[in-house]
Amino acid sequence: MKIIWIRIRTALSGRGHDAGMSTSEYAMGTIAACAFAAVLYKVVTSEVVSTALQSTIGKALDVPF
């Protein structure tokens, strides 16, 4: 009877025989993270974003106290 409860508890908790990600899943995750970083870098270093950041910082520094 005790073995049945252990199996039910394991099934309900979602912990089965899968102990973690496989090597291919790590590789895909790394590739996705690198692609996202590349896109984010391109956006942040674009002329439009750079101008907007400089304008915002300039306005913040010109605020009278």
Sequence and secondary structure as in RCSB ss.txt:
>XXXX:A:sequence
MKIIWIRIRTALSGRGHDAGMSTSEYAMGTIAACAFAAVLYKVVTSEVVSTALQSTIGKALDVPF
>XXXX:A:secstr
 HHHHHHHHHHHHT SS  S  HHHHHHHHHHHHHHHHHHHHHHTSHHHHHHHHHHHHHHHT   
